[in-house]
Each structure stands twice: as C-alpha cells, then as structure tokens.
Amino acid sequence: MNLTETGEILRSARRTAGLTQAELARRLAMSRATLSQLENGVIGDLGIRKVALICDRLGLEILVRPRRALTLQEAYSRNREERQAAFQETDSLLANLKPSPSDV
C-alpha cells in the first residue's frame, strides 16, 4: 500500500467534497492532525475501520487486489525518485554540519 498515493486520493476527495480537514475530522470524531498525517502519508498506524469510515464519508471504497509487478519504466522512475530523495537528505545533513576548528 502506497500511503503517499492513498493520502493524495483522500485529500483530493475531501477537497472535492468542499470540506476542510477540521470539518471532516469533526464529523468523523477524530483529530485534524490524524487526517493531516494520513493525507501526507506519514501516519504511523491507523486502523482499517477508521480508514473505511473516512472513505465512506468521502464516497470512496477500499479495494484489495493482487499486487502487480512494476513495469521497467515504473521501477526506473521509483529508483530515480528514491536516489534523488537520498541525495537531498545527504545534502541537507552536510549543509548543517559545523566545520571543526582544524578545518578553518
């Protein structure tokens, strides 16, 4: 399950329904922070019943099907994205390093 893609679909459906995160959260009796984490694909753990409730409210359904193999193009694209993210993370870490007195 791709949580980022799932979050994007939920965000789009919520916006199409004309709801803010706060409004949807209130109607579902859950926190806005939980919805935000779900929409951003960073939620640690969320039960299937809550996901089903959100989907039901937004007119979506959960579909379980066998996973298909990635095409060569999809695999290449995923690999490129993962490498770019790793490079950006490394660059960020290096930018935040302070030089030692012997380097100055």
Summary of the structure (lengths in Angstrom):
residues: 104
radius of gyration: 19.2
end to end distance: 48.3
largest distance: 61.8
contacts: 211
relative contact order: 0.10
helix: 64%
strand: 0%
